[in-house]
Amino acid sequence: MIQMLGMIAIMGFMFYFALWRPQQKKAKEHEALVKALKAGDKVVTSSGICGVIVSVKDKTASLRSADSKLEVLKSAIAQVIERSTSNDQN
């Protein structure tokens, strides 16, 4: 009985370190990325749309992609390709 409980505990630790902890780390990194968004950043959304951020609101960001302007949820931004270099953007 004690061996079985020990094995369950070991499996629990393995599950935590193999699956749950890396997912938490990835979520924290994405949250930091979303908080650091600013106008002028070149980004890619989770659906594959590339664009430049025009403005940032509470939960959304306006993107300019080619000739269109899109408003997407900040959580849909998957990656920042290039950070804005000028500090005096609109």
C-alpha atoms as a printed R data frame, in Angstrom:
   type eleno elety resid chain resno      x      y       z
1  ATOM     1    CA   MET     A     1  0.000  0.000   0.000
2  ATOM     2    CA   ILE     A     2  2.805  2.423   0.894
3  ATOM     3    CA   GLN     A     3  4.618  1.601  -2.352
4  ATOM     4    CA   MET     A     4  1.481  2.394  -4.326
5  ATOM     5    CA   LEU     A     5  1.095  5.777  -2.576
6  ATOM     6    CA   GLY     A     6  4.769  6.502  -3.235
7  ATOM     7    CA   MET     A     7  4.338  5.754  -6.925
8  ATOM     8    CA   ILE     A     8  1.269  8.009  -7.116
9  ATOM     9    CA   ALA     A     9  3.230 10.810  -5.446
10 ATOM    10    CA   ILE     A    10  6.127 10.382  -7.880
11 ATOM    11    CA   MET     A    11  3.711 10.434 -10.816
12 ATOM    12    CA   GLY     A    12  2.160 13.626  -9.421
13 ATOM    13    CA   PHE     A    13  5.558 15.350  -9.239
14 ATOM    14    CA   MET     A    14  6.408 14.195 -12.756
15 ATOM    15    CA   PHE     A    15  3.090 15.517 -14.044
16 ATOM    16    CA   TYR     A    16  3.709 18.875 -12.367
17 ATOM    17    CA   PHE     A    17  7.240 19.357 -13.709
18 ATOM    18    CA   ALA     A    18  6.593 17.907 -17.175
19 ATOM    19    CA   LEU     A    19  3.254 19.493 -18.045
20 ATOM    20    CA   TRP     A    20  1.842 22.059 -15.675
21 ATOM    21    CA   ARG     A    21  4.906 24.170 -14.827
22 ATOM    22    CA   PRO     A    22  6.022 24.793 -18.450
23 ATOM    23    CA   GLN     A    23  2.469 25.858 -19.308
24 ATOM    24    CA   GLN     A    24  2.477 28.375 -16.442
25 ATOM    25    CA   LYS     A    25  5.822 29.762 -17.598
26 ATOM    26    CA   LYS     A    26  4.525 30.182 -21.144
27 ATOM    27    CA   ALA     A    27  1.387 31.960 -19.874
28 ATOM    28    CA   LYS     A    28  3.495 34.395 -17.808
29 ATOM    29    CA   GLU     A    29  5.709 35.163 -20.816
30 ATOM    30    CA   HIS     A    30  2.637 35.846 -22.994
31 ATOM    31    CA   GLU     A    31  1.155 38.094 -20.299
32 ATOM    32    CA   ALA     A    32  4.393 40.103 -20.178
33 ATOM    33    CA   LEU     A    33  4.382 40.363 -23.983
34 ATOM    34    CA   VAL     A    34  0.797 41.679 -23.979
35 ATOM    35    CA   LYS     A    35  1.554 44.240 -21.255
36 ATOM    36    CA   ALA     A    36  4.573 45.564 -23.177
37 ATOM    37    CA   LEU     A    37  2.694 46.220 -26.444
38 ATOM    38    CA   LYS     A    38  2.869 49.759 -27.775
39 ATOM    39    CA   ALA     A    39  2.138 51.650 -30.967
40 ATOM    40    CA   GLY     A    40  4.636 50.974 -33.738
41 ATOM    41    CA   ASP     A    41  5.410 47.357 -32.771
42 ATOM    42    CA   LYS     A    42  5.305 44.850 -35.632
43 ATOM    43    CA   VAL     A    43  3.338 41.798 -34.489
44 ATOM    44    CA   VAL     A    44  1.882 38.488 -35.640
45 ATOM    45    CA   THR     A    45 -1.515 37.334 -34.390
46 ATOM    46    CA   SER     A    46 -2.335 33.752 -33.522
47 ATOM    47    CA   SER     A    47 -4.272 33.517 -36.802
48 ATOM    48    CA   GLY     A    48 -1.169 34.519 -38.788
49 ATOM    49    CA   ILE     A    49 -1.983 38.149 -39.582
50 ATOM    50    CA   CYS     A    50  1.091 40.389 -39.643
51 ATOM    51    CA   GLY     A    51  0.724 44.075 -38.922
52 ATOM    52    CA   VAL     A    52  1.867 47.180 -37.106
53 ATOM    53    CA   ILE     A    53  0.109 48.310 -33.936
54 ATOM    54    CA   VAL     A    54 -1.578 51.679 -34.391
55 ATOM    55    CA   SER     A    55 -3.094 52.013 -30.920
56 ATOM    56    CA   VAL     A    56 -3.490 49.969 -27.758
57 ATOM    57    CA   LYS     A    57 -6.595 49.953 -25.568
58 ATOM    58    CA   ASP     A    58 -7.513 47.999 -22.422
59 ATOM    59    CA   LYS     A    59 -8.335 44.672 -24.066
60 ATOM    60    CA   THR     A    60 -7.782 45.358 -27.767
61 ATOM    61    CA   ALA     A    61 -5.128 46.634 -30.139
62 ATOM    62    CA   SER     A    62 -5.629 48.257 -33.535
63 ATOM    63    CA   LEU     A    63 -3.410 46.838 -36.270
64 ATOM    64    CA   ARG     A    64 -2.587 48.211 -39.688
65 ATOM    65    CA   SER     A    65 -2.003 45.394 -42.154
66 ATOM    66    CA   ALA     A    66 -1.519 46.340 -45.810
67 ATOM    67    CA   ASP     A    67 -4.446 48.665 -46.622
68 ATOM    68    CA   SER     A    68 -6.731 47.586 -43.803
69 ATOM    69    CA   LYS     A    69 -7.073 48.450 -40.141
70 ATOM    70    CA   LEU     A    70 -8.090 45.649 -37.766
71 ATOM    71    CA   GLU     A    71 -8.992 45.641 -34.109
72 ATOM    72    CA   VAL     A    72 -7.929 42.428 -32.385
73 ATOM    73    CA   LEU     A    73 -7.859 41.208 -28.809
74 ATOM    74    CA   LYS     A    74 -4.472 41.696 -27.210
75 ATOM    75    CA   SER     A    75 -4.540 38.050 -26.174
76 ATOM    76    CA   ALA     A    76 -4.627 37.083 -29.886
77 ATOM    77    CA   ILE     A    77 -1.178 38.590 -30.462
78 ATOM    78    CA   ALA     A    78  1.221 35.678 -30.541
79 ATOM    79    CA   GLN     A    79  4.569 37.303 -31.149
80 ATOM    80    CA   VAL     A    80  6.296 40.654 -31.531
81 ATOM    81    CA   ILE     A    81  8.508 40.659 -34.620
82 ATOM    82    CA   GLU     A    82 10.062 44.075 -34.115
83 ATOM    83    CA   ARG     A    83  9.778 46.565 -31.271
84 ATOM    84    CA   SER     A    84  9.089 50.220 -31.971
85 ATOM    85    CA   THR     A    85 12.293 52.258 -31.808
86 ATOM    86    CA   SER     A    86 10.925 55.778 -31.401
87 ATOM    87    CA   ASN     A    87  9.676 56.824 -27.978
88 ATOM    88    CA   ASP     A    88  7.318 59.569 -29.134
89 ATOM    89    CA   GLN     A    89  4.705 57.521 -31.013
90 ATOM    90    CA   ASN     A    90  1.016 58.596 -30.935
